[in-house]
Amino acid sequence: MLLVFLALAVATSWRKIGRLVASPVVLTALLFLSATLLGYAANTYYVGAYIQEARLAFEPFMAFVILFLLVDGNAAGLLREMIPHLVVTATMVALIGVYQYVRKVPIPAQWLDKATERGVISTRAFSLFGSPNVLAGYLEAIIPLGVYMVLVRTRWYERAIAAGCVLVMGCGFLLTLTRAAWLSAAGSYLVGLLILNPVVAAVFAAAGAGILIAVPTFRLRMTNLLSSAYVDKSNNLGRLFRWRQAFVNLTDHPLLGSGFGTFGGSAAQKYGYFTGISMDSVWIRVLAETGMVGFALYVSWLSSAFACVATRFFRSKDKLWLFASVGLLALLINLFTDNLLDSWAITLVMWSLFALGAVPEAGE
């Protein structure tokens, strides 16, 4: 489907290809691709592992290219038209997760800490995704757009519907019991609210703290994160152990890494280059696989894309871009503790929002 739309975009908007290639987002994408190819050449491993990881990274990026070529001028107007569809879809997805939690749908044992949480917590919301972490990452990017709808709709019933959607999405997000998403979203949303209204930001912070204190399940999840038992478990074949492995791998391959698709991701697991479970960090995995050169280019790639959206707000003062930026920032922070970019639902939303921020405004 993406290839069909890409062919259509190139055929109808080929005059914009020069401007597309000159975009900092595309330039850094091409440089990062070059770094991964150099890493593959330097390490000479099975090409299938490289291709699978490269597809996960670059296929969703076609959405950025397509929208950049096809959208003319009024990206903000298109985003405003998209938001209701994104919010309604995310609400239905979240509602399934809430239903799962209420019905106590069985989940894999590894989704909860056996020593402290099993017996107290029976399930987590995961909806249509195979992981509550992915559901949380998807929802945290879209919830701010739902809040934007509540603020800008003029008819009372439209505001009521939008508020109901935000409530359902918020419940689904909380019931994933995903601590990393909670923290990344809380920090990002707080930054956005401080820009919007410091008083509202203070109310948000107080409400968040109150929910954690009042709800035993949420309190247990957060306090367990700080317990010595959790840290010991994480150091012993857990997340911290795998992160240390990544840095050991980096010392052996400091510049170009061990090769795209060889450490900590789904491709590395599929082809036997990594025997443990997922690295649980996009940023650290990319550092281990592509070295310091590739990591610097990857950070430049995603940060330049985010900057396109954020600068739209600071230039136009349109709150639409502020709320889009807040959700994207939460997602980018969350990538530090979860391998979320294997999900097409997340990557297509992310690159579509990045593209609308990068599309030149009329007259530029």
C-alpha positions in Angstrom: 0.0 0.0 0.0 2.8 2.4 0.9 4.6 1.6 -2.4 1.4 2.4 -4.4 1.0 5.7 -2.6 4.7 6.5 -3.0 4.5 5.8 -6.7 1.5 8.1 -6.9 3.2 10.8 -4.9 6.3 10.7 -7.1 4.3 10.7 -10.3 2.1 13.7 -9.3 4.6 15.7 -7.2 8.0 15.0 -8.7 8.8 18.7 -8.8 9.0 18.7 -5.0 11.6 15.9 -4.8 14.5 18.3 -4.7 13.0 20.1 -1.8 12.2 16.8 -0.1 15.8 15.6 -0.4 17.1 18.9 0.9 14.9 18.5 4.0 17.1 17.9 7.2 14.9 14.9 8.0 15.6 13.2 4.7 19.2 14.1 4.7 19.8 12.6 8.1 17.7 9.6 7.2 20.0 9.0 4.1 23.1 9.5 6.3 21.8 7.1 8.9 21.1 4.6 6.1 24.6 5.0 4.8 26.0 4.3 8.4 24.0 1.1 8.7 25.3 0.0 5.3 28.9 0.7 6.3 28.2 -1.2 9.5 27.0 -4.2 7.5 30.0 -4.1 5.2 32.4 -3.8 8.2 30.8 -6.8 10.0 29.8 -9.0 7.1 26.9 -11.0 8.6 23.7 -12.6 7.2 22.0 -10.0 4.9 18.6 -11.2 6.0 19.1 -9.8 9.5 20.1 -6.4 8.1 17.2 -6.3 5.7 14.6 -7.0 8.4 15.9 -4.4 10.7 16.3 -1.8 7.9 12.7 -2.5 6.8 11.5 -1.9 10.4 13.4 1.4 10.4 12.8 2.8 6.9 9.5 1.3 5.6 7.3 3.4 7.9 9.4 6.5 6.9 7.8 6.2 3.4 4.7 7.8 5.1 6.8 10.9 5.7 7.9 11.0 2.1 4.4 10.4 0.7 2.8 13.1 2.8 5.6 15.6 2.2 5.1 15.2 -1.5 1.3 15.1 -1.6 0.4 17.7 1.0 0.4 21.3 -0.2 0.5 24.3 2.1 -2.2 23.7 4.7 -0.8 20.9 6.8 -2.5 22.3 9.9 -5.9 22.0 8.3 -5.2 18.4 7.2 -4.1 17.5 10.7 -7.2 19.1 12.2 -9.3 16.8 9.9 -7.2 13.8 10.8 -7.5 14.2 14.6 -11.1 13.0 15.0 -10.3 9.8 13.1 -7.1 9.2 15.2 -8.9 9.9 18.4 -12.0 7.7 17.6 -9.7 4.8 16.5 -7.5 5.1 19.6 -10.7 5.2 21.8 -12.0 2.0 20.4 -8.5 0.4 20.9 -8.4 1.7 24.5 -12.0 0.5 25.1 -10.9 -3.1 24.3 -8.1 -2.8 26.8 -10.4 -1.5 29.5 -12.7 -4.5 28.8 -9.8 -6.9 29.1 -8.8 -5.4 32.4 -12.3 -5.5 33.8 -12.8 -9.1 32.7 -9.3 -10.1 34.0 -8.1 -11.5 30.7 -5.2 -13.9 31.4 -1.7 -12.6 30.5 1.8 -14.1 30.3 3.5 -14.5 33.7 6.5 -12.3 32.7 4.3 -9.2 32.4 4.2 -9.0 36.2 6.8 -9.4 38.9 6.3 -12.9 40.4 7.5 -12.0 43.9 5.6 -8.8 44.6 2.8 -8.3 42.1 1.2 -11.7 41.2 -1.7 -12.3 43.4 -2.3 -8.6 43.8 -2.4 -7.6 40.1 -4.2 -10.1 37.9 -4.0 -8.6 34.4 -2.9 -5.7 32.3 -4.6 -4.0 29.3 -3.0 -4.7 25.9 -6.0 -4.5 23.5 -5.2 -5.5 19.9 -1.5 -5.3 20.5 0.7 -8.1 21.8 2.1 -6.0 24.6 0.7 -3.5 27.1 3.8 -1.4 26.5 2.9 -1.0 22.8 -0.7 0.0 23.7 0.6 2.6 26.2 3.0 4.0 23.6 0.3 4.3 21.0 -2.2 6.0 23.4 0.3 8.4 24.9 1.0 9.9 21.4 -2.8 10.4 20.7 -4.2 11.5 24.1 -3.0 15.1 23.8 -4.8 15.4 20.4 -8.0 14.3 22.1 -7.4 17.0 24.8 -6.9 19.5 21.9 -10.3 18.5 20.6 -11.9 19.2 23.9 -10.4 22.7 24.0 -11.2 23.8 20.5 -14.6 22.3 19.7 -17.4 24.9 20.1 -20.5 22.8 20.4 -21.1 21.4 23.9 -21.9 17.9 22.6 -18.8 17.7 20.5 -16.8 18.7 23.6 -18.6 16.1 25.7 -17.8 13.4 23.1 -14.2 14.4 22.9 -13.9 14.5 26.7 -15.4 11.0 26.8 -12.8 9.8 24.3 -10.0 11.3 26.4 -11.4 9.6 29.5 -11.5 6.2 27.8 -8.1 6.6 26.3 -6.7 7.7 29.7 -8.2 4.7 31.4 -6.8 2.4 28.8 -3.4 4.0 29.1 -3.4 3.7 32.9 -4.6 0.1 32.9 -1.6 -1.0 30.8 0.3 -0.6 34.1 3.3 0.5 32.0 5.5 2.5 34.3 7.9 3.8 31.6 5.0 5.2 29.6 3.5 6.7 32.7 6.7 8.5 33.5 7.5 9.6 29.9 3.9 10.9 29.4 3.8 12.6 32.7 7.0 14.5 32.0 6.1 15.4 28.5 2.5 16.5 29.3 3.8 18.6 32.2 6.2 20.4 29.9 3.4 21.1 27.5 1.1 22.3 30.2 3.7 24.6 31.7 4.0 26.3 28.3 0.2 26.5 28.0 -0.7 27.4 31.6 1.4 26.9 34.7 -1.7 26.7 37.0 -3.1 23.8 34.9 0.3 22.1 35.0 0.3 22.3 38.8 -3.2 20.8 38.9 -2.1 18.0 36.5 0.9 17.2 38.7 -1.3 17.1 41.8 -3.9 14.9 40.2 -1.3 12.5 38.9 0.3 12.2 42.4 -3.1 11.8 43.9 -4.0 8.9 41.5 -0.8 7.1 42.3 -1.4 7.4 46.1 -5.1 6.6 46.0 -5.0 3.5 43.7 -3.2 0.6 45.3 -2.4 -1.2 42.0 -0.8 1.9 40.6 1.1 2.6 43.8 2.4 -1.0 43.9 3.7 -0.8 40.4 5.6 2.5 41.1 7.0 1.5 44.5 8.1 -1.9 43.1 10.1 0.0 40.5 12.2 1.6 43.3 12.6 -1.6 45.4 15.9 -3.3 45.9 14.4 -6.6 44.8 13.4 -5.1 41.5 16.9 -3.6 40.9 18.5 -6.9 41.8 16.2 -8.8 39.4 16.9 -6.2 36.6 20.6 -6.6 37.1 20.3 -10.4 36.9 19.3 -11.1 33.3 16.8 -8.2 33.4 16.7 -4.9 31.6 19.8 -3.4 33.3 21.7 -6.5 32.6 20.9 -6.3 28.8 21.7 -2.7 28.7 25.2 -3.4 30.2 25.6 -6.1 27.5 24.9 -3.4 24.9 27.6 -1.2 26.2 30.0 -4.1 26.3 29.1 -4.7 22.6 29.8 -1.0 21.9 33.3 -1.2 23.4 34.0 -4.0 20.9 32.5 -2.0 17.9 32.7 1.6 19.0 32.3 3.5 15.6 30.0 1.4 13.4 28.5 -1.1 16.0 28.1 -4.8 15.5 25.7 -4.3 12.6 22.1 -3.3 12.1 19.9 -6.3 13.1 22.5 -8.0 15.3 21.8 -6.9 18.9 18.7 -6.7 20.9 16.0 -6.4 18.3 13.5 -8.7 16.6 15.8 -9.3 13.7 18.7 -10.3 16.0 16.5 -12.7 17.9 15.0 -14.2 14.7 18.4 -15.0 13.2 20.2 -16.0 16.4 22.5 -13.1 16.9 20.9 -12.2 20.3 19.6 -15.0 22.5 18.0 -12.9 25.2 14.6 -11.1 25.1 14.3 -7.7 23.6 16.7 -5.0 24.5 13.8 -2.9 25.7 15.4 0.3 24.4 15.4 1.6 20.9 18.1 4.2 21.7 20.5 1.7 23.3 19.8 -1.0 20.7 20.7 1.5 17.9 23.8 2.5 19.8 25.0 -1.1 20.1 24.1 -2.0 16.5 25.3 1.1 14.7 28.0 2.5 17.0 28.6 6.1 17.9 28.5 7.3 14.3 25.1 5.7 13.5 23.7 6.6 16.9 24.5 10.3 16.4 22.9 10.2 13.0 19.8 8.4 14.3 19.3 10.9 17.1 19.7 13.7 14.5 17.1 12.0 12.3 14.4 11.7 14.9 15.2 15.0 16.6 15.1 17.0 13.3 11.7 15.4 12.6 10.5 16.4 16.1 11.9 19.9 15.7 9.7 20.4 12.6 6.6 19.9 14.7 7.8 21.8 17.7 9.0 24.8 15.7 5.7 25.0 14.0 4.1 25.8 17.4 6.8 28.4 18.4 6.5 30.1 15.0 2.7 30.1 14.7 1.6 29.8 18.3 -1.1 27.4 17.1 -1.9 25.1 20.0 -2.5 22.3 17.5 1.3 21.8 17.1 1.9 22.1 20.9 -0.4 19.1 21.6 1.1 17.2 18.7 4.6 17.9 20.0 3.7 16.8 23.5 2.5 13.4 22.4 5.5 12.8 20.1 7.9 13.9 22.9 6.3 11.4 25.3 6.8 8.7 22.6 10.4 9.6 21.9 11.3 9.5 25.7 9.5 6.2 26.0 11.8 4.7 23.3 14.5 4.7 25.9 12.8 1.9 27.9 10.8 0.1 25.2 11.3 -1.3 21.7 8.1 0.4 20.4 9.1 1.1 16.7 8.4 -2.5 15.7 4.7 -1.5 15.8 3.3 -0.2 12.6 0.4 1.5 14.5 3.0 3.6 16.3 5.4 4.3 13.5 2.8 5.3 11.0 1.2 7.8 13.4 4.7 9.1 14.4 6.0 9.6 10.9 2.7 11.1 9.7 2.7 13.7 12.4 6.4 14.4 11.7 5.6 14.8 8.0 2.8 17.3 8.6 5.1 19.4 10.7 7.8 19.3 8.0 5.6 20.2 5.0 6.4 23.7 3.9 3.7 26.3 4.6 2.1 28.1 1.7 4.4 30.8 0.4 7.6 29.2 1.9 
